[in-house]
Structure formats: structure tokens, C-alpha cells
Amino acid sequence: MVKKAIDMWVKPKDYENLIEILKIVHKLGFETIAVEIEEKKLMKELNNLEREYKVKILRRKTIVAEKEEELRKSLRGIKKLYDVVAVKPLSYPVARFAARDGRVDLVIIDNDSIRYLDLSEIRLLEQFNGALELPLNHIIAHIGKARFLTRLINKTRLITRYDPPVIVSSAASNVYNLWHPLQMIGFLMLIGIPESKATSAVIVEPFRIITRIRG
């Protein structure tokens, strides 16, 4: 199980942090990671680093949008540059558009976006083969806020009841906030997601997304 784990969001601050992350992710049990890094020079280096550290690396882009037109503009030609495209919606129209657009692989649930993701978006994601993404470091940062915790529990109940595609990621910016795959599964179970669904969020659903990306 652990050998096939996939972390769909690693966002190192710089080259040094990227190298430190690559040194350890294979030991943690990750077969593939999706890296988001802004420097174009580093983007070009990812193929070489993949071979050196024996970890499959996908290029990721996260779009934060409040208006639908803003998202439409950001998505133009995006799949030519990135393997994984995620959207953090800051309005209901953006959440709905992201859930049904084939260029969007993941729709993020965190403190900023959780209020905009309801049953209609969940059903759209099922229909158009996307997935909800739970970035653990973002969630942990706000877990002490009563309103966010209440919304998270409610979303967990929806996830359990309607069984939409879900993936979990670390959203790690450095080696110290990486998660072991079993920790990821354990956290999802702690917030009420069944073990089989939690395990799928680390292995099966990320693999499905990658398979779809690669055609």
C-alpha cells in the first residue's frame, strides 16, 4: 500500500527545500509527487531531478479565483504547461465552473473555499471525473477555528454519504511538514472519513487522476 502512495501537492519555497523534500519522499513511501514551484528554471530541472531521486514528478498549478471569467482566463492553454491543475474557489460560480471543467483535476477544500463546496459541486465532480482535495497543512492551520471545524465536519458527512472522489495532499512547503501516508489516512479517519475512503484518497484516487492526465 505505502509504496504506491501519491502526494498531489508539494510546494517548496525554493530549490534547497525542493531537494530536501525529494531526498525523503521516497523513504516515506511516495511513488509520485506533484510539485508546484514558480521559478521557470526549476520547472525545467524537474525531469533531471526525477531521474536522480527516483520519484515521479508531476508539474502542478493552483489557481485561486473569485470570478468565473478570471478562472476561464487562467485555464487557457494551461494543460500545455502543467500536468495537474487545481482550483481554490472563492465563490459559488467558480466552484461550479471548476467542478465541471475537464481541465481542472482538483477542487480544493480549505478555510477559504469550504463554504462554496456543497452537494451540487460534489455531483458535478463525480460526473466530470475531478476530485475534491484536502490539503492537510492548510486544514491543520485552521482546525482550531470553531466555524471552520463545524464546516469541515459537515463536509465530511457529505463526503461519507455521497462518496465523491477525494484526494488528500500535504501541501508541504518544506521537509518538516511532509506527512507519512499512514498519517494522512489516520487524519482522514479522525475527522470521520471511513478507512477504505481514506486509503483511497492517498492511493486509488490520485492514481486515477494521474491516469486520466496521461491519457
N, CA, C and O of each residue as an XYZ file, in Angstrom:
860
protein
N       0.823     -1.201      0.000
C       0.000      0.000      0.000
C       0.859      1.252      0.000
O       0.693      2.118     -0.860
N       1.781      1.358      0.963
C       2.545      2.576      1.144
C       3.406      2.892     -0.074
O       3.598      4.059     -0.413
N       3.930      1.843     -0.742
C       4.824      2.053     -1.877
C       4.135      2.760     -3.030
O       4.805      3.366     -3.866
N       2.822      2.697     -3.093
C       2.095      3.301     -4.206
C       1.475      4.641     -3.836
O       0.682      5.179     -4.608
N       1.808      5.183     -2.694
C       1.220      6.436     -2.237
C       1.639      7.601     -3.134
O       2.731      7.608     -3.703
N       0.744      8.586     -3.246
C       0.964      9.752     -4.103
C       0.611     11.013     -3.323
O      -0.476     11.110     -2.752
N       1.522     11.974     -3.299
C       1.248     13.280     -2.694
C       1.013     14.261     -3.835
O       1.936     14.578     -4.585
N      -0.205     14.737     -3.966
C      -0.601     15.542     -5.122
C      -0.299     17.040     -4.972
O      -0.630     17.829     -5.857
N       0.326     17.432     -3.856
C       0.673     18.852     -3.718
C       1.862     19.030     -2.785
O       1.752     18.894     -1.566
N       2.989     19.336     -3.389
C       4.186     19.751     -2.653
C       4.593     21.089     -3.244
O       4.731     21.203     -4.462
N       4.787     22.090     -2.424
C       5.057     23.456     -2.935
C       6.285     24.051     -2.244
O       6.150     24.929     -1.391
N       7.475     23.580     -2.606
C       8.701     24.057     -1.959
C       8.937     25.544     -2.183
O       8.615     26.085     -3.241
N       9.504     26.193     -1.174
C       9.750     27.632     -1.251
C      10.864     27.966     -2.230
O      10.858     29.027     -2.853
N      11.821     27.055     -2.361
C      12.975     27.320     -3.220
C      13.650     25.997     -3.577
O      13.172     24.926     -3.204
N      14.763     26.084     -4.300
C      15.469     24.894     -4.773
C      15.959     24.021     -3.617
O      15.863     22.795     -3.671
N      16.481     24.661     -2.580
C      17.006     23.901     -1.434
C      15.910     23.075     -0.770
O      16.112     21.909     -0.432
N      14.750     23.694     -0.589
C      13.633     22.955      0.016
C      13.141     21.839     -0.893
O      12.750     20.775     -0.414
N      13.157     22.074     -2.200
C      12.761     21.035     -3.146
C      13.673     19.816     -3.029
O      13.199     18.681     -2.981
N      14.983     20.056     -2.984
C      15.938     18.951     -2.889
C      15.753     18.183     -1.589
O      15.782     16.952     -1.583
N      15.564     18.904     -0.488
C      15.359     18.226      0.795
C      14.101     17.361      0.772
O      14.088     16.259      1.322
N      13.053     17.859      0.141
C      11.817     17.082      0.020
C      12.047     15.840     -0.829
O      11.612     14.747     -0.463
N      12.732     16.002     -1.967
C      12.974     14.868     -2.863
C      13.827     13.789     -2.202
O      13.688     12.608     -2.520
N      14.690     14.180     -1.303
C      15.555     13.217     -0.617
C      14.768     12.273      0.290
O      15.201     11.151      0.554
N      13.613     12.734      0.762
C      12.912     11.956      1.784
C      11.589     11.343      1.324
O      11.133     10.368      1.920
N      10.961     11.888      0.279
C       9.609     11.399     -0.055
C       9.603      9.917     -0.426
O       8.661      9.200     -0.087
N      10.640      9.455     -1.115
C      10.688      8.037     -1.474
C      10.785      7.166     -0.217
O      10.173      6.101     -0.139
N      11.562      7.636      0.764
C      11.699      6.887      2.020
C      10.382      6.850      2.785
O      10.099      5.887      3.498
N       9.582      7.892      2.636
C       8.277      7.912      3.292
C       7.280      6.982      2.619
O       6.260      6.622      3.207
N       7.579      6.594      1.377
C       6.705      5.654      0.686
C       5.956      6.236     -0.495
O       5.048      5.596     -1.024
N       6.323      7.446     -0.920
C       5.632      8.060     -2.055
C       6.289      7.669     -3.371
O       7.504      7.777     -3.539
N       5.467      7.220     -4.284
C       5.923      6.839     -5.614
C       5.930      8.046     -6.559
O       6.761      8.140     -7.463
N       4.986      8.963     -6.330
C       4.799     10.131     -7.187
C       4.465     11.341     -6.326
O       3.773     11.225     -5.315
N       4.969     12.515     -6.745
C       4.556     13.766     -6.105
C       4.250     14.797     -7.192
O       4.846     14.779     -8.269
N       3.323     15.685     -6.893
C       3.019     16.804     -7.787
C       3.643     18.049     -7.175
O       3.305     18.446     -6.060
N       4.553     18.656     -7.916
C       5.329     19.789     -7.408
C       4.813     21.088     -8.005
O       4.643     21.207     -9.219
N       4.566     22.062     -7.132
C       4.211     23.404     -7.586
C       5.338     24.352     -7.219
O       5.625     24.568     -6.042
N       5.967     24.910     -8.228
C       7.076     25.827     -7.996
C       7.038     26.892     -9.087
O       6.823     26.582    -10.259
N       7.246     28.129     -8.702
C       7.029     29.237     -9.629
C       8.219     29.500    -10.554
O       8.029     29.960    -11.680
N       9.417     29.222    -10.107
C      10.601     29.540    -10.907
C      10.658     28.667    -12.161
O      10.682     27.440    -12.068
N      10.681     29.302    -13.329
C      10.673     28.571    -14.596
C      11.930     27.726    -14.775
O      11.874     26.642    -15.356
N      13.066     28.221    -14.275
C      14.310     27.462    -14.387
C      14.207     26.142    -13.631
O      14.690     25.108    -14.092
N      13.576     26.193    -12.471
C      13.410     24.970    -11.678
C      12.427     24.016    -12.344
O      12.598     22.799    -12.275
N      11.410     24.556    -12.981
C      10.460     23.710    -13.700
C      11.180     22.861    -14.751
O      10.855     21.689    -14.944
N      12.150     23.459    -15.416
C      12.898     22.748    -16.452
C      13.807     21.671    -15.865
O      14.178     20.721    -16.553
N      14.160     21.824    -14.592
C      15.056     20.868    -13.929
C      14.343     19.630    -13.421
O      14.992     18.651    -13.052
N      13.017     19.657    -13.394
C      12.273     18.580    -12.735
C      12.515     17.210    -13.367
O      12.560     16.206    -12.656
N      12.671     17.153    -14.686
C      12.924     15.860    -15.333
C      14.231     15.245    -14.858
O      14.298     14.044    -14.598
N      15.264     16.060    -14.746
C      16.560     15.564    -14.255
C      16.465     15.133    -12.802
O      17.030     14.109    -12.416
N      15.757     15.907    -12.000
C      15.614     15.577    -10.581
C      14.807     14.301    -10.391
O      15.072     13.522     -9.474
N      13.836     14.091    -11.247
C      13.027     12.871    -11.197
C      13.906     11.636    -11.360
O      13.765     10.663    -10.619
N      14.794     11.679    -12.312
C      15.696     10.540    -12.540
C      16.675     10.381    -11.378
O      16.965      9.262    -10.953
N      17.177     11.491    -10.871
C      18.187     11.425     -9.813
C      17.626     10.872     -8.514
O      18.293     10.095     -7.830
N      16.403     11.266     -8.166
C      15.844     10.886     -6.867
C      14.829      9.751     -6.958
O      14.245      9.358     -5.948
N      14.617      9.225     -8.158
C      13.776      8.036     -8.350
C      12.352      8.224     -7.826
O      11.760      7.321     -7.236
N      11.827      9.416     -8.058
C      10.438      9.725     -7.720
C       9.797     10.364     -8.943
O      10.377     11.271     -9.540
N       8.622      9.911     -9.321
C       7.920     10.513    -10.452
C       7.412     11.893    -10.036
O       6.784     12.046     -8.988
N       7.692     12.890    -10.870
C       7.323     14.267    -10.550
C       6.344     14.804    -11.587
O       6.611     14.766    -12.789
N       5.211     15.305    -11.108
C       4.238     15.976    -11.951
C       4.308     17.473    -11.697
O       4.572     17.905    -10.575
N       4.075     18.262    -12.731
C       4.054     19.718    -12.596
C       2.637     20.165    -12.258
O       1.678     19.803    -12.940
N       2.523     20.947    -11.208
C       1.198     21.354    -10.718
C       1.038     22.872    -10.735
O       1.990     23.622    -10.520
N      -0.199     23.297    -10.998
C      -0.571     24.705    -10.889
C      -1.853     24.826    -10.094
O      -2.828     24.124    -10.360
N      -1.848     25.728     -9.110
C      -3.041     26.007     -8.315
C      -3.558     27.397     -8.664
O      -2.815     28.377     -8.615
N      -4.829     27.469     -9.014
C      -5.460     28.743     -9.369
C      -6.433     29.134     -8.266
O      -7.311     28.355     -7.895
N      -6.273     30.332     -7.752
C      -7.209     30.883     -6.776
C      -8.050     31.925     -7.501
O      -7.510     32.889     -8.044
N      -9.371     31.741     -7.515
C     -10.224     32.639     -8.291
C     -11.539     32.927     -7.573
O     -12.121     32.064     -6.917
N     -11.982     34.176     -7.724
C     -13.258     34.594     -7.155
C     -14.321     34.766     -8.236
O     -15.511     34.586     -7.981
N     -13.874     35.121     -9.462
C     -14.809     35.345    -10.560
C     -14.613     34.298    -11.649
O     -13.495     33.867    -11.932
N     -15.737     33.902    -12.255
C     -15.698     32.860    -13.282
C     -14.831     33.268    -14.468
O     -14.067     32.451    -14.981
N     -14.937     34.503    -14.903
C     -14.140     34.965    -16.043
C     -12.652     34.920    -15.730
O     -11.835     34.615    -16.598
N     -12.310     35.222    -14.497
C     -10.922     35.151    -14.038
C     -10.395     33.720    -14.172
O      -9.267     33.504    -14.615
N     -11.215     32.757    -13.789
C     -10.817     31.354    -13.893
C     -10.715     30.922    -15.351
O      -9.758     30.251    -15.737
N     -11.688     31.301    -16.151
C     -11.653     30.955    -17.578
C     -10.350     31.422    -18.219
O      -9.714     30.679    -18.967
N      -9.965     32.641    -17.925
C      -8.741     33.218    -18.484
C      -7.512     32.439    -18.024
O      -6.611     32.165    -18.817
N      -7.479     32.084    -16.742
C      -6.325     31.365    -16.191
C      -6.183     29.960    -16.758
O      -5.079     29.417    -16.807
N      -7.300     29.366    -17.188
C      -7.276     27.988    -17.676
C      -6.865     27.857    -19.143
O      -6.585     26.753    -19.612
N      -6.827     28.960    -19.859
C      -6.499     28.890    -21.284
C      -5.071     28.370    -21.498
O      -4.100     28.963    -21.028
N      -4.972     27.266    -22.208
C      -3.669     26.692    -22.537
C      -2.913     26.102    -21.376
O      -1.732     25.783    -21.513
N      -3.561     25.946    -20.227
C      -2.836     25.559    -19.020
C      -2.305     24.127    -19.073
O      -1.264     23.834    -18.485
N      -3.004     23.238    -19.767
C      -2.588     21.845    -19.810
C      -1.340     21.625    -20.676
O      -0.748     20.546    -20.657
N      -0.948     22.649    -21.429
C       0.306     22.555    -22.179
C       1.513     22.752    -21.274
O       2.630     22.360    -21.611
N       1.273     23.363    -20.126
C       2.370     23.702    -19.211
C       2.398     22.841    -17.952
O       3.464     22.596    -17.387
N       1.226     22.383    -17.514
C       1.143     21.688    -16.227
C       0.390     20.362    -16.373
O      -0.513     20.221    -17.197
N       0.794     19.399    -15.545
C       0.123     18.098    -15.528
C      -1.130     18.133    -14.663
O      -2.182     17.628    -15.054
N      -1.005     18.733    -13.488
C      -2.093     18.770    -12.508
C      -2.556     20.207    -12.333
O      -1.757     21.104    -12.060
N      -3.852     20.412    -12.494
C      -4.438     21.742    -12.311
C      -5.454     21.672    -11.179
O      -6.387     20.870    -11.210
N      -5.256     22.528    -10.176
C      -6.175     22.593     -9.036
C      -6.753     23.997     -8.953
O      -6.114     24.974     -9.344
N      -7.962     24.078     -8.442
C      -8.623     25.375     -8.279
C      -9.091     25.523     -6.845
O      -9.702     24.618     -6.277
N      -8.792     26.686     -6.267
C      -9.379     27.047     -4.973
C     -10.450     28.098     -5.243
O     -10.123     29.254     -5.515
N     -11.730     27.713     -5.171
C     -12.813     28.646     -5.492
C     -13.132     29.582     -4.329
O     -13.193     29.170     -3.170
N     -13.333     30.848     -4.673
C     -13.705     31.831     -3.658
C     -15.104     32.384     -3.910
O     -15.450     33.473     -3.452
N     -15.903     31.605     -4.652
C     -17.316     31.946     -4.880
C     -18.026     30.694     -5.383
O     -17.385     29.745     -5.834
N     -19.357     30.701     -5.302
C     -20.124     29.561     -5.791
C     -20.007     29.390     -7.307
O     -19.853     28.258     -7.767
N     -20.075     30.467     -8.109
C     -19.926     30.285     -9.556
C     -18.590     29.666     -9.948
O     -18.538     28.827    -10.847
N     -17.518     30.066     -9.290
C     -16.201     29.491     -9.590
C     -16.155     28.027     -9.173
O     -15.597     27.199     -9.893
N     -16.728     27.700     -8.030
C     -16.756     26.308     -7.574
C     -17.493     25.422     -8.566
O     -17.035     24.324     -8.880
N     -18.627     25.893     -9.058
C     -19.408     25.105    -10.016
C     -18.675     24.965    -11.359
O     -18.646     23.887    -11.954
N     -18.088     26.071    -11.820
C     -17.358     26.022    -13.090
C     -16.170     25.066    -12.986
O     -15.942     24.256    -13.885
N     -15.416     25.161    -11.892
C     -14.239     24.300    -11.700
C     -14.637     22.832    -11.645
O     -13.935     21.974    -12.179
N     -15.764     22.544    -11.000
C     -16.196     21.156    -10.831
C     -16.579     20.490    -12.141
O     -16.523     19.265    -12.256
N     -16.972     21.298    -13.143
C     -17.420     20.697    -14.394
C     -16.448     20.907    -15.558
O     -16.704     20.435    -16.665
N     -15.349     21.602    -15.321
C     -14.400     21.860    -16.405
C     -13.351     20.755    -16.466
O     -12.682     20.473    -15.472
N     -13.208     20.134    -17.625
C     -12.310     18.996    -17.776
C     -10.842     19.307    -17.577
O     -10.040     18.398    -17.365
N     -10.472     20.590    -17.641
C      -9.071     20.963    -17.421
C      -8.707     20.998    -15.950
O      -7.528     21.005    -15.595
N      -9.708     21.020    -15.101
C      -9.485     21.082    -13.650
C      -9.506     19.671    -13.079
O     -10.492     18.946    -13.215
N      -8.415     19.297    -12.446
C      -8.308     17.957    -11.861
C      -8.790     17.926    -10.416
O      -9.383     16.943     -9.972
N      -8.529     19.019     -9.680
C      -8.799     19.031     -8.247
C      -9.459     20.341     -7.833
O      -9.110     21.411     -8.332
N     -10.414     20.242     -6.919
C     -11.031     21.425     -6.323
C     -10.727     21.392     -4.829
O     -11.082     20.444     -4.129
N     -10.071     22.434     -4.360
C      -9.510     22.451     -3.003
C     -10.555     22.798     -1.945
O     -11.357     23.716     -2.114
N     -10.523     22.038     -0.851
C     -11.293     22.365      0.351
C     -10.318     22.863      1.413
O      -9.489     22.098      1.905
N     -10.415     24.139      1.766
C      -9.644     24.656      2.896
C     -10.453     25.757      3.579
O     -11.643     25.910      3.302
N      -9.835     26.509      4.448
C     -10.552     27.514      5.222
C     -11.236     28.557      4.340
O     -12.312     29.050      4.678
N     -10.614     28.889      3.213
C     -11.154     29.924      2.336
C     -12.261     29.421      1.419
O     -13.178     30.170      1.082
N     -12.181     28.166      1.017
C     -13.089     27.664     -0.023
C     -14.204     26.762      0.484
O     -15.144     26.476     -0.258
N     -14.124     26.312      1.717
C     -15.024     25.259      2.187
C     -16.500     25.656      2.106
O     -17.354     24.801      1.874
N     -16.804     26.922      2.292
C     -18.212     27.361      2.278
C     -18.839     27.266      0.893
O     -20.063     27.251      0.770
N     -18.011     27.203     -0.158
C     -18.521     27.225     -1.530
C     -18.665     25.837     -2.153
O     -19.022     25.716     -3.325
N     -18.390     24.801     -1.380
C     -18.435     23.435     -1.917
C     -19.555     22.651     -1.251
O     -19.444     22.244     -0.095
N     -20.633     22.444     -1.996
C     -21.801     21.746     -1.471
C     -22.162     20.564     -2.362
O     -21.374     20.166     -3.219
N     -23.330     20.013     -2.164
C     -23.727     18.792     -2.863
C     -23.720     18.968     -4.384
O     -23.351     18.042     -5.105
N     -24.118     20.133     -4.877
C     -24.151     20.334     -6.336
C     -22.759     20.219     -6.933
O     -22.597     19.623     -7.998
N     -21.736     20.783     -6.264
C     -20.367     20.684     -6.755
C     -19.848     19.245     -6.651
O     -19.120     18.772     -7.524
N     -20.228     18.571     -5.588
C     -19.823     17.174     -5.407
C     -20.345     16.306     -6.552
O     -19.621     15.466     -7.085
N     -21.607     16.518     -6.923
C     -22.196     15.725     -8.016
C     -21.559     16.062     -9.361
O     -21.396     15.184    -10.208
N     -21.200     17.324     -9.561
C     -20.515     17.717    -10.795
C     -19.140     17.068    -10.885
O     -18.737     16.611    -11.955
N     -18.427     17.025     -9.778
C     -17.104     16.390     -9.764
C     -17.204     14.912    -10.122
O     -16.369     14.389    -10.860
N     -18.218     14.247     -9.602
C     -18.436     12.837     -9.947
C     -18.698     12.680    -11.441
O     -18.181     11.761    -12.077
N     -19.499     13.576    -11.992
C     -19.890     13.496    -13.394
C     -18.724     13.782    -14.337
O     -18.609     13.163    -15.395
N     -17.846     14.736    -13.945
C     -16.788     15.176    -14.844
C     -15.394     14.686    -14.432
O     -14.384     15.198    -14.913
N     -15.348     13.691    -13.538
C     -14.113     12.956    -13.216
C     -13.038     13.761    -12.490
O     -11.861     13.405    -12.541
N     -13.426     14.832    -11.820
C     -12.481     15.551    -10.975
C     -12.490     14.969     -9.571
O     -13.030     13.887     -9.344
N     -11.886     15.695     -8.623
C     -11.859     15.222     -7.240
C     -11.738     16.400     -6.288
O     -11.166     17.435     -6.631
N     -12.281     16.232     -5.091
C     -12.041     17.176     -4.012
C     -10.648     16.934     -3.454
O     -10.201     15.791     -3.354
N      -9.962     18.012     -3.089
C      -8.626     17.882     -2.496
C      -8.628     18.452     -1.081
O      -9.055     19.584     -0.853
N      -8.146     17.655     -0.145
C      -7.980     18.093      1.240
C      -6.491     18.292      1.503
O      -5.779     17.312      1.721
N      -5.995     19.540      1.488
C      -4.571     19.801      1.754
C      -4.322     19.877      3.268
O      -4.749     20.826      3.926
N      -3.646     18.895      3.798
C      -3.602     18.709      5.244
C      -2.982     19.876      6.009
O      -3.493     20.258      7.061
N      -1.901     20.444      5.505
C      -1.274     21.540      6.250
C      -2.154     22.785      6.280
O      -2.107     23.549      7.245
N      -2.953     23.000      5.244
C      -3.902     24.111      5.262
C      -5.010     23.853      6.273
O      -5.430     24.758      6.993
N      -5.476     22.618      6.318
C      -6.556     22.265      7.242
C      -6.086     22.357      8.692
O      -6.783     22.911      9.542
N      -4.915     21.817      8.965
C      -4.367     21.852     10.321
C      -4.198     23.286     10.821
O      -4.409     23.568     12.000
N      -3.817     24.184      9.920
C      -3.586     25.582     10.310
C      -4.847     26.258     10.830
O      -4.762     27.239     11.569
N      -6.021     25.744     10.450
C      -7.282     26.399     10.832
C      -8.198     25.497     11.658
O      -9.334     25.870     11.951
N      -7.714     24.324     12.032
C      -8.572     23.349     12.698
C      -9.083     23.848     14.049
O     -10.100     23.365     14.545
N      -8.374     24.821     14.648
C      -8.789     25.348     15.942
C      -9.906     26.377     15.866
O     -10.429     26.802     16.897
N     -10.280     26.783     14.648
C     -11.352     27.760     14.478
C     -12.701     27.038     14.465
O     -12.924     26.132     13.662
N     -13.584     27.445     15.355
C     -14.850     26.725     15.542
C     -15.676     26.682     14.259
O     -16.238     25.639     13.925
N     -15.758     27.804     13.533
C     -16.578     27.838     12.319
C     -16.030     26.886     11.256
O     -16.780     26.153     10.612
N     -14.705     26.912     11.087
C     -14.097     26.028     10.093
C     -14.287     24.568     10.479
O     -14.607     23.735      9.631
N     -14.090     24.256     11.758
C     -14.245     22.874     12.211
C     -15.667     22.382     11.980
O     -15.868     21.244     11.556
N     -16.656     23.231     12.256
C     -18.059     22.853     12.028
C     -18.309     22.575     10.552
O     -18.947     21.585     10.194
N     -17.799     23.460      9.699
C     -17.969     23.268      8.253
C     -17.241     22.012      7.780
O     -17.750     21.288      6.925
N     -16.068     21.752      8.323
C     -15.317     20.563      7.938
C     -16.067     19.292      8.312
O     -16.124     18.346      7.526
N     -16.636     19.268      9.497
C     -17.427     18.108      9.933
C     -18.629     17.906      9.011
O     -18.944     16.779      8.630
N     -19.301     19.010      8.653
C     -20.441     18.918      7.740
C     -20.034     18.394      6.369
O     -20.740     17.576      5.778
N     -18.896     18.865      5.862
C     -18.413     18.390      4.554
C     -18.010     16.926      4.630
O     -18.213     16.171      3.680
N     -17.443     16.530      5.750
C     -17.077     15.129      5.946
C     -18.307     14.240      5.899
O     -18.259     13.143      5.344
N     -19.406     14.701      6.475
C     -20.660     13.940      6.435
C     -21.173     13.813      5.009
O     -21.663     12.756      4.609
N     -21.059     14.904      4.239
C     -21.456     14.845      2.828
C     -20.592     13.851      2.057
O     -21.091     13.059      1.257
N     -19.283     13.910      2.315
C     -18.348     13.004      1.639
C     -18.676     11.550      1.971
O     -18.665     10.685      1.096
N     -18.965     11.297      3.233
C     -19.280      9.936      3.659
C     -20.602      9.459      3.047
O     -20.731      8.301      2.651
N     -21.564     10.355      2.975
C     -22.897      9.968      2.480
C     -22.930      9.793      0.967
O     -23.518      8.836      0.463
N     -22.294     10.724      0.238
C     -22.433     10.727     -1.227
C     -21.209     10.169     -1.948
O     -21.252      9.968     -3.162
N     -20.127      9.918     -1.227
C     -18.954      9.216     -1.746
C     -18.355      9.848     -3.012
O     -18.150      9.142     -3.999
N     -18.069     11.165     -3.008
C     -17.422     11.771     -4.171
C     -15.944     11.401     -4.221
O     -15.398     10.948     -3.216
N     -15.283     11.582     -5.364
C     -13.836     11.358     -5.437
C     -13.103     12.355     -4.517
O     -13.362     13.557     -4.565
N     -12.208     11.852     -3.700
C     -11.447     12.682     -2.756
C      -9.983     12.288     -2.803
O      -9.650     11.103     -2.834
N      -9.110     13.288     -2.808
C      -7.688     13.007     -2.615
C      -7.190     13.855     -1.447
O      -7.772     14.889     -1.116
N      -6.115     13.402     -0.839
C      -5.500     14.153      0.253
C      -4.063     14.465     -0.136
O      -3.375     13.629     -0.722
N      -3.613     15.673      0.192
C      -2.247     16.082     -0.115
C      -1.638     16.719      1.123
O      -2.348     17.067      2.066
N      -0.321     16.868      1.115
C       0.330     17.502      2.261
C       0.326     19.017      2.153
O       0.227     19.703      3.171
N       0.434     19.565      0.922
C       0.672     20.999      0.704
C       1.929     21.435      1.456
O       1.987     22.530      2.016
N       2.930     20.558      1.457
C       4.163     20.812      2.209
C       5.051     21.814      1.485
O       5.279     21.698      0.280
N       5.548     22.793      2.223
C       6.481     23.760      1.663
C       7.927     23.429      2.017
O       8.858     23.967      1.418
N       8.109     22.541      2.992
C       9.455     22.093      3.351
C       9.381     20.672      3.903
O       8.299     20.106      4.060
N      10.533     20.117      4.188
C      10.603     18.715      4.583
C       9.910     18.454      5.917
O       9.479     17.333      6.190
N       9.804     19.492      6.748
C       9.249     19.305      8.082
C       7.729     19.203      8.103
O       7.165     18.721      9.086
N       7.055     19.641      7.050
C       5.593     19.461      7.055
C       5.106     18.482      6.001
O       3.968     18.559      5.538
N       5.990     17.553      5.626
C       5.541     16.375      4.878
C       4.781     15.443      5.818
O       4.981     15.478      7.033
N       3.918     14.620      5.255
C       3.163     13.634      6.028
C       3.494     12.236      5.517
O       3.669     12.030      4.316
N       3.576     11.290      6.428
C       3.670      9.888      6.027
C       2.288      9.453      5.515
O       1.273      9.923      6.029
N       2.234      8.568      4.515
C       0.928      8.119      4.006
C      -0.020      7.603      5.086
O      -1.225      7.849      5.028
N       0.519      6.894      6.062
C      -0.341      6.371      7.129
C      -0.867      7.487      8.025
O      -1.967      7.381      8.568
N      -0.087      8.559      8.182
C      -0.575      9.720      8.925
C      -1.728     10.389      8.179
O      -2.710     10.817      8.786
N      -1.597     10.471      6.863
C      -2.670     11.042      6.049
C      -3.966     10.264      6.230
O      -5.032     10.839      6.451
N      -3.852      8.954      6.133
C      -5.025      8.091      6.290
C      -5.610      8.248      7.690
O      -6.824      8.357      7.859
N      -4.742      8.257      8.677
C      -5.188      8.380     10.066
C      -5.924      9.683     10.331
O      -6.921      9.702     11.053
N      -5.434     10.775      9.748
C      -6.099     12.065      9.957
C      -7.490     12.067      9.340
O      -8.443     12.540      9.958
N      -7.611     11.543      8.128
C      -8.924     11.496      7.491
C      -9.903     10.670      8.313
O     -11.072     11.033      8.443
N      -9.431      9.570      8.862
C     -10.290      8.756      9.726
C     -10.684      9.526     10.989
O     -11.802      9.390     11.485
N      -9.760     10.327     11.496
C     -10.015     11.116     12.705
C     -11.146     12.123     12.500
O     -11.900     12.408     13.431
N     -11.266     12.664     11.281
C     -12.337     13.632     11.031
C     -13.603     12.972     10.485
O     -14.540     13.655     10.071
N     -13.620     11.629     10.488
C     -14.859     10.930     10.202
C     -14.966     10.240      8.854
O     -16.033      9.732      8.509
N     -13.896     10.211      8.090
C     -13.923      9.532      6.798
C     -13.568      8.059      6.999
O     -12.568      7.764      7.654
N     -14.352      7.125      6.458
C     -14.094      5.698      6.652
C     -12.707      5.293      6.152
O     -12.156      5.916      5.245
N     -12.162      4.255      6.747
C     -10.791      3.837      6.425
C     -10.605      3.533      4.942
O      -9.593      3.917      4.355
N     -11.566      2.852      4.335
C     -11.424      2.499      2.914
C     -11.379      3.754      2.043
O     -10.612      3.818      1.082
N     -12.197      4.749      2.379
C     -12.220      6.014      1.640
C     -10.934      6.801      1.886
O     -10.396      7.425      0.971
N     -10.452      6.768      3.113
C      -9.219      7.468      3.464
C      -8.018      6.869      2.735
O      -7.156      7.597      2.241
N      -7.970      5.556      2.673
C      -6.887      4.879      1.965
C      -6.944      5.188      0.476
O      -5.917      5.420     -0.162
N      -8.141      5.187     -0.063
C      -8.335      5.512     -1.476
C      -7.861      6.928     -1.787
O      -7.355      7.180     -2.881
N      -8.015      7.850     -0.847
C      -7.626      9.248     -1.052
C      -6.121      9.430     -1.177
O      -5.658     10.438     -1.712
N      -5.363      8.470     -0.692
C      -3.898      8.527     -0.757
C      -3.355      7.732     -1.936
O      -2.264      8.017     -2.430
N      -4.113      6.736     -2.389
C      -3.589      5.812     -3.405
C      -4.463      5.775     -4.659
O      -4.019      6.164     -5.739
N      -5.701      5.309     -4.517
C      -6.537      4.998     -5.670
C      -6.944      6.249     -6.451
O      -6.756      6.305     -7.667
N      -7.496      7.247     -5.769
C      -7.978      8.440     -6.469
C      -6.840      9.253     -7.094
O      -6.978      9.696     -8.234
N      -5.712      9.468     -6.387
C      -4.604     10.152     -7.064
C      -4.117      9.400     -8.303
O      -3.784     10.012     -9.318
N      -4.079      8.068     -8.212
C      -3.659      7.272     -9.372
C      -4.643      7.425    -10.528
O      -4.242      7.499    -11.689
N      -5.936      7.473    -10.200
C      -6.948      7.667    -11.243
C      -6.765      9.016    -11.939
O      -6.845      9.107    -13.164
N      -6.521     10.056    -11.151
C      -6.300     11.388    -11.722
C      -5.081     11.378    -12.634
O      -5.127     11.928    -13.735
N      -3.995     10.759    -12.189
C      -2.770     10.713    -12.990
C      -2.988      9.928    -14.284
O      -2.511     10.312    -15.352
N      -3.712      8.834    -14.164
C      -4.008      8.030    -15.360
C      -4.822      8.830    -16.372
O      -4.589      8.739    -17.577
N      -5.775      9.612    -15.875
C      -6.579     10.471    -16.765
C      -5.726     11.543    -17.422
O      -5.896     11.859    -18.599
N      -4.799     12.102    -16.634
C      -3.912     13.157    -17.157
C      -3.057     12.619    -18.296
O      -2.870     13.275    -19.321
N      -2.552     11.432    -18.096
C      -1.627     10.853    -19.075
C      -2.336     10.196    -20.251
O      -1.703      9.739    -21.203
N      -3.652     10.157    -20.167
C      -4.437      9.635    -21.283
C      -4.359      8.146    -21.438
O      -4.978      7.586    -22.343
